[in-house]
Amino acid sequence: MTTRGDTLHAPAEMRSSSHKLPPARLPLLVYVLALGTFLMGTTEFVVAGLLPEIAADVQVGVAQAGLLITVFAVGMIVGAPLMAMLTLRLPARLTLVMALGIFVAGHVVVALGSSFALILGARFLTALATGAFWAVANVVAARAAGPAASSRALGVVGAGAMLANVVGVPLGAFAGQLMGWRGPFWALAVLGAAAMVLIARKVPRDTGGDQAVSVRSELSALRSGRLWLALAACVSTAGGVLSTYTYISPLLTDRAGLAAGLVPLVLVGFGVGALAGFLVGGRLGDRRPYLTTIVAPAVTTVLLLAICLLSGYAAPTMVLVALLGLFGLGANPVLISLAVRFAGKAPTLGSALTVSAFNLGTAIGSWIAGFALESPLGATGPAAVGTAIAALTLIPTIAIALTQRRRHSAPAHTQGAPAAS
């Protein structure tokens, strides 16, 4: 039995071959894993459309019910690296199936629970399982696709979560209105059980050497300076876009004068753009990873600045929000792929840390944006905050590109030496 510490990448001379083209089709396994991230992306945000019903049923305030979203984000931040280390010696297939099992159990508890504290605890436990699934799914998808198509595979897996914002969350909210707020949680439990069967059948048994991986060897990846640069980019790219997205509704209604009934259509436009951005960014990232991670945040910064300046006009703002989804999250699969690569022999830990970094960026960005919303900037405050945070992404991404250029331009005898970064 092998462990998940095996490197995901081909030898350096194979990676540097310019004539090696990515495969035309990705393995079916990649799309099965995307189904899992679709379910987990849906459960993270479906609560937002059900808060009044949940609050009334369990007899808490709407603001207190909002903790169901907050505690899930915290669980993702903590759970991804923690569960990656705790399941380090387990086969990937077993970890994925166990994570889905906890996912199903957590939703059953929420659907049956009458105590808010119990529901809150079940959400936190579900988030821990979600972090474990996402981290391992990224590694398994990249391994299945091979080094020539790893970014594209990660783009598809991440697109599952983007699709959740376009389809899963609106359907869940609609179903909650028809069936009661517990109905979507029952549906997610059933779909999670079906995904368990697919994962068990499609994820191959781990094969390879018998070398065990220790926690110490995994943690050695934390010495990689390039890994920390990639994680910093994950934090700032998520913070820049989602600080604006979190408070997009008052921007559209108060500043752009859009009718409240049209706001969901704008959000769908953002979701469609984000879905396309993940898929396109993954494809471009396999060919020009460093250029993609620089161009995407640069364009995102310009778009956010344009939103600040043109938010008084409805039509341009709607178009800019859709483009924000396209470019704002387009570099994410590339950043995940780079983090996995820079983590060396600890790819699962590298993947897990990106999950934490994206959620940390979301939490920090939305927190700062909340203060900006109450400042004299008003509804444009979150977009102004997003512009500044998105611009910061250029610092680590340019640093990564320059580091790689120096490494490739170094004399051949120095390239063979162990790198401290």
VOGU-3710 file (C-alpha; in Angstrom, 3 decimals, decimal comma):
1> mttrgdtlha> 0,000/0,000/0,000  1,343/3,384/-0,885  0,663/6,681/0,838  -0,384/10,032/-0,489  3,097/11,426/-0,042  4,218/10,276/-3,477  5,032/13,183/-5,740  2,478/13,935/-8,412  4,858/15,172/-11,030  6,993/13,626/-13,681
11> paemrssshk> 10,776/14,025/-13,707  12,049/17,513/-14,422  13,183/16,716/-17,947  9,697/15,435/-18,807  8,026/18,501/-17,316  10,257/20,802/-19,309  9,547/19,142/-22,638  7,762/21,739/-24,714  6,466/19,184/-27,229  4,525/17,174/-24,641
21> lpparlpllv> 0,875/18,158/-25,093  -1,886/17,651/-22,511  -4,348/14,842/-23,207  -7,464/15,717/-25,193  -9,769/14,223/-22,565  -9,552/14,069/-18,827  -10,229/10,787/-16,998  -13,808/10,173/-15,858  -12,512/10,108/-12,288  -11,884/13,872/-12,434
31> yvlalgtflm> -15,570/14,525/-13,143  -16,643/12,144/-10,366  -14,526/14,146/-7,924  -16,081/17,358/-9,300  -19,479/15,936/-8,321  -18,214/15,714/-4,748  -17,033/19,337/-4,727  -20,391/20,348/-6,241  -22,212/18,843/-3,258  -19,811/20,452/-0,809
41> gttefvvagl> -19,976/23,842/-2,471  -23,756/23,628/-2,332  -23,905/22,795/1,377  -21,503/25,609/2,282  -23,735/28,384/0,913  -27,252/26,913/0,662  -27,849/28,030/4,253  -27,747/31,674/3,103  -31,072/31,265/1,302  -32,698/29,447/4,235
51> lpeiaadvqv> -31,639/31,565/7,225  -35,070/33,046/8,092  -36,723/29,602/8,015  -33,955/27,990/10,078  -33,984/30,834/12,613  -37,758/30,631/13,078  -37,737/26,843/13,432  -34,941/26,574/16,015  -35,961/29,834/17,730  -32,835/31,933/17,274
61> gvaqagllit> -32,237/35,277/15,597  -31,350/35,469/11,921  -27,927/36,916/12,769  -27,280/34,022/15,138  -28,405/31,554/12,483  -25,766/33,098/10,248  -23,195/31,373/12,464  -24,039/28,221/10,493  -22,101/29,773/7,596  -19,306/31,188/9,751
71> vfavgmivga> -18,650/27,930/11,593  -18,489/26,079/8,284  -15,797/28,462/6,993  -13,825/28,028/10,217  -14,156/24,261/9,922  -12,763/24,419/6,387  -9,809/26,567/7,446  -8,893/24,239/10,299  -10,112/20,978/8,816  -8,278/20,835/5,510
81> plmamltlrl> -4,680/20,698/6,845  -5,646/18,956/10,093  -7,552/16,132/8,415  -4,885/15,848/5,717  -2,318/15,089/8,416  -4,571/12,785/10,450  -5,396/10,678/7,369  -1,866/10,803/6,000  -1,242/7,053/6,138  -4,671/6,079/4,787
91> parltlvmal> -5,282/5,261/1,119  -6,824/8,148/-0,810  -9,930/6,152/-1,704  -10,632/5,300/1,934  -10,176/8,923/2,993  -12,570/10,177/0,294  -15,227/7,578/1,174  -14,899/8,285/4,911  -15,180/12,037/4,300  -18,368/11,520/2,293
101> gifvaghvvv> -19,698/9,240/5,018  -19,230/11,996/7,608  -20,759/14,453/5,118  -23,891/12,274/4,874  -24,113/11,772/8,638  -23,726/15,490/9,292  -26,595/16,334/6,954  -28,842/13,732/8,543  -28,144/15,251/11,971  -28,946/18,740/10,659
111> algssfalil> -32,146/17,501/9,001  -33,320/15,822/12,218  -31,903/18,244/14,784  -34,042/20,560/16,867  -31,237/22,091/18,954  -29,301/24,953/17,401  -26,141/23,886/19,245  -26,448/20,375/17,798  -26,977/21,717/14,287  -24,004/24,059/14,710
121> garfltalat> -21,802/21,160/15,807  -22,953/19,030/12,875  -22,084/21,848/10,469  -18,581/22,107/11,934  -18,065/18,347/11,653  -19,313/18,417/8,057  -16,847/21,210/7,288  -13,954/19,129/8,645  -14,953/16,297/6,311  -15,358/18,743/3,421
131> gafwavanvv> -11,830/20,066/3,947  -10,419/16,529/3,958  -12,322/15,560/0,802  -11,330/18,680/-1,101  -7,638/18,399/-0,242  -7,379/14,725/-1,204  -9,620/15,144/-4,277  -7,232/17,763/-5,680  -4,288/15,394/-5,304  -6,134/12,401/-6,799
141> aaraagpaas> -7,385/14,479/-9,760  -3,929/15,887/-10,508  -2,400/12,408/-10,310  -5,067/10,916/-12,598  -4,656/13,640/-15,222  -0,863/13,634/-15,195  1,524/16,612/-15,029  0,610/17,861/-18,519  -3,055/18,378/-17,578  -3,001/18,815/-13,798
151> sralgvvgag> -4,164/22,455/-13,839  -7,030/21,573/-16,179  -8,072/18,705/-13,913  -7,982/20,959/-10,857  -10,012/23,502/-12,809  -12,723/20,895/-13,400  -12,724/19,803/-9,734  -12,953/23,432/-8,619  -15,630/24,103/-11,232  -17,855/21,705/-9,298
161> amlanvvgvp> -17,953/24,239/-6,468  -18,526/27,090/-8,921  -21,409/25,173/-10,484  -22,885/24,857/-7,007  -23,276/28,639/-6,897  -25,022/28,641/-10,281  -27,264/25,589/-9,824  -26,982/23,917/-6,425  -27,514/26,890/-4,108  -30,489/28,410/-6,018
171> lgafagqlmg> -32,143/24,974/-6,340  -31,554/24,281/-2,668  -33,097/27,595/-1,657  -36,066/26,986/-3,961  -36,549/23,464/-2,611  -36,385/24,833/0,919  -39,291/27,139/0,170  -41,369/24,210/-1,117  -40,344/21,410/1,262  -39,181/23,259/4,341
181> wrgpfwalav> -35,583/24,085/5,146  -34,746/20,500/6,146  -35,573/19,153/2,674  -32,339/20,317/0,976  -30,281/18,683/3,728  -32,058/15,364/3,195  -31,410/15,699/-0,555  -27,715/16,430/0,015  -27,452/13,398/2,308  -28,926/11,138/-0,384
191> lgaaamvlia> -26,694/12,593/-3,108  -23,677/12,266/-0,808  -24,435/8,555/-0,321  -24,634/8,101/-4,100  -21,298/9,910/-4,483  -19,767/7,499/-1,948  -20,649/4,580/-4,231  -19,170/6,317/-7,288  -15,966/7,243/-5,452  -15,543/3,696/-4,132
201> rkvprdtggd> -15,902/2,321/-7,659  -13,912/4,881/-9,652  -10,971/5,818/-7,428  -8,280/3,170/-7,961  -6,495/1,426/-5,157  -3,245/3,157/-4,290  -0,370/1,401/-5,993  3,325/1,959/-5,849  6,036/1,644/-3,264  5,595/0,777/0,367
211> qavsvrsels> 7,413/3,793/1,697  5,530/5,300/4,603  5,340/9,048/4,964  5,875/10,609/8,371  4,280/13,762/9,671  7,768/15,257/9,919  8,467/14,692/6,227  5,104/16,218/5,326  5,776/19,264/7,465  9,140/19,687/5,747
221> alrsgrlwla> 7,159/21,100/2,820  6,496/24,169/4,956  10,115/25,193/4,400  9,348/25,925/0,748  9,323/29,669/0,156  7,532/29,202/-3,161  4,738/27,313/-1,397  4,143/30,244/0,941  4,109/32,649/-1,999  1,441/30,532/-3,697
231> laacvstagg> -0,597/30,411/-0,468  -0,321/34,187/-0,070  -1,685/34,548/-3,601  -4,578/32,223/-2,691  -5,456/34,377/0,317  -5,386/37,675/-1,559  -7,133/36,508/-4,724  -10,042/35,087/-2,696  -10,111/38,100/-0,394  -10,176/40,588/-3,253
241> vlstytyisp> -13,050/39,004/-5,153  -15,220/37,697/-2,317  -14,982/40,813/-0,170  -16,800/42,535/-3,036  -19,115/39,620/-3,809  -20,258/39,290/-0,184  -21,757/42,785/-0,273  -22,689/42,956/-3,941  -26,426/43,235/-3,200  -26,318/46,725/-1,606
251> lltdraglaa> -23,969/47,859/-4,372  -26,459/46,768/-7,036  -29,566/48,118/-5,341  -28,326/51,236/-3,536  -25,729/52,455/-6,029  -26,686/50,982/-9,401  -30,420/51,349/-8,769  -31,144/47,771/-9,780  -34,434/46,228/-8,677  -33,981/43,714/-5,863
261> glvplvlvgf> -35,663/41,021/-7,965  -32,889/41,274/-10,564  -30,031/40,767/-8,088  -30,202/36,933/-8,300  -29,745/37,159/-12,085  -26,565/39,180/-11,594  -25,342/36,581/-9,100  -26,029/33,839/-11,625  -23,983/35,838/-14,145  -21,117/35,950/-11,654
271> gvgalagflv> -21,439/32,207/-11,065  -21,421/31,419/-14,790  -18,362/33,642/-15,214  -16,614/31,933/-12,296  -17,395/28,494/-13,726  -15,978/29,502/-17,112  -12,986/31,123/-15,419  -12,089/27,915/-13,576  -12,272/25,850/-16,760  -10,428/28,339/-18,984
281> ggrlgdrrpy> -7,879/29,204/-16,297  -7,106/25,527/-15,803  -6,467/25,054/-19,525  -4,270/28,149/-19,805  -2,448/27,241/-16,621  -1,125/23,995/-18,103  0,604/26,009/-20,834  1,428/29,368/-19,210  1,020/28,958/-15,449  3,039/31,958/-14,315
291> lttivapavt> 1,629/34,325/-16,917  -1,905/33,234/-15,975  -1,328/33,937/-12,277  -0,136/37,466/-13,122  -2,639/38,461/-15,806  -5,731/37,229/-13,910  -5,226/39,365/-10,753  -4,092/42,334/-12,850  -7,325/42,255/-14,856  -9,296/41,612/-11,656
301> tvlllaicll> -7,832/44,746/-10,075  -8,862/46,815/-13,102  -12,382/45,328/-13,043  -12,840/46,064/-9,341  -11,627/49,625/-9,836  -14,094/49,991/-12,730  -16,886/48,731/-10,478  -16,003/51,440/-7,955  -16,104/54,132/-10,630  -19,117/52,914/-12,631
311> sgyaaptmvl> -21,312/51,465/-9,900  -23,830/54,256/-10,427  -24,795/52,717/-13,770  -26,715/49,436/-13,790  -25,797/47,936/-17,175  -22,000/48,391/-16,960  -21,995/47,134/-13,372  -23,857/43,947/-14,320  -21,329/43,233/-17,080  -18,389/43,996/-14,801
321> vallglfglg> -19,681/41,603/-12,122  -19,907/38,770/-14,667  -16,360/39,529/-15,858  -15,228/39,605/-12,238  -16,361/36,004/-11,913  -14,479/35,080/-15,091  -11,127/36,667/-14,249  -11,306/36,919/-10,462  -11,234/33,167/-9,845  -9,559/32,058/-13,069
331> anpvlislav> -6,108/31,685/-11,517  -7,302/29,497/-8,630  -6,736/26,076/-10,259  -3,267/27,195/-11,331  -2,414/28,361/-7,817  -3,587/25,021/-6,408  -1,464/23,161/-8,957  1,595/25,272/-8,118  1,102/24,775/-4,376  0,881/21,011/-4,856
341> rfagkaptlg> 4,075/21,103/-6,935  5,971/23,362/-4,538  5,014/21,116/-1,612  7,257/18,437/-3,126  6,726/15,118/-1,360  3,780/16,509/0,627  1,203/17,186/-2,112  -1,833/16,516/0,081  -0,667/19,012/2,691  -0,001/21,560/-0,072
351> saltvsafnl> -3,496/21,047/-1,450  -5,037/21,238/2,020  -3,275/24,517/2,755  -4,751/26,077/-0,400  -8,248/25,179/0,834  -7,462/26,916/4,123  -5,895/29,880/2,334  -8,915/30,498/0,092  -11,276/30,344/3,073  -8,987/32,552/5,147
361> gtaigswiag> -8,937/35,131/2,359  -12,726/35,028/2,170  -13,074/35,505/5,932  -10,546/38,372/6,144  -11,781/40,114/3,008  -15,453/40,017/3,961  -14,614/41,150/7,525  -12,712/44,234/6,322  -15,330/44,908/3,660  -18,015/44,977/6,356
371> falesplgat> -16,261/47,930/8,023  -15,851/49,636/4,649  -19,570/49,276/3,987  -20,302/51,318/7,128  -17,648/53,913/6,259  -18,268/57,116/4,241  -17,565/55,036/1,116  -20,879/53,268/1,657  -21,886/50,595/-0,845  -18,696/51,080/-2,898
381> gpaavgtaia> -16,505/50,459/0,155  -16,286/46,660/-0,261  -15,280/47,054/-3,926  -12,578/49,548/-2,912  -11,277/47,057/-0,350  -11,400/44,315/-2,977  -9,387/46,445/-5,408  -6,575/46,911/-2,894  -6,503/43,262/-1,847  -6,597/41,998/-5,442
391> altliptiai> -3,671/44,257/-6,355  -1,650/42,663/-3,542  -1,911/39,324/-5,362  0,570/40,607/-7,931  3,361/40,676/-5,332  3,564/36,903/-4,678  2,682/35,877/-8,244  5,372/38,074/-9,791  7,820/36,824/-7,155  7,023/33,214/-8,101
401> altqrrrhsa> 7,550/33,969/-11,799  10,885/35,686/-11,137  12,018/32,831/-8,896  11,205/30,302/-11,588  13,038/32,347/-14,215  16,144/32,441/-12,023  15,932/28,700/-11,417  15,675/27,944/-15,136  18,471/30,352/-16,057  20,834/28,941/-13,410
411> pahtqgapaa> 23,791/26,848/-14,661  23,028/23,169/-15,099  25,337/22,091/-12,269  23,515/24,315/-9,767  20,070/23,065/-10,866  21,024/19,603/-9,770  21,720/20,767/-6,225  18,985/20,616/-3,595  16,967/23,823/-3,416  16,205/25,401/-0,094
421> s> 13,169/27,207/-1,399
//
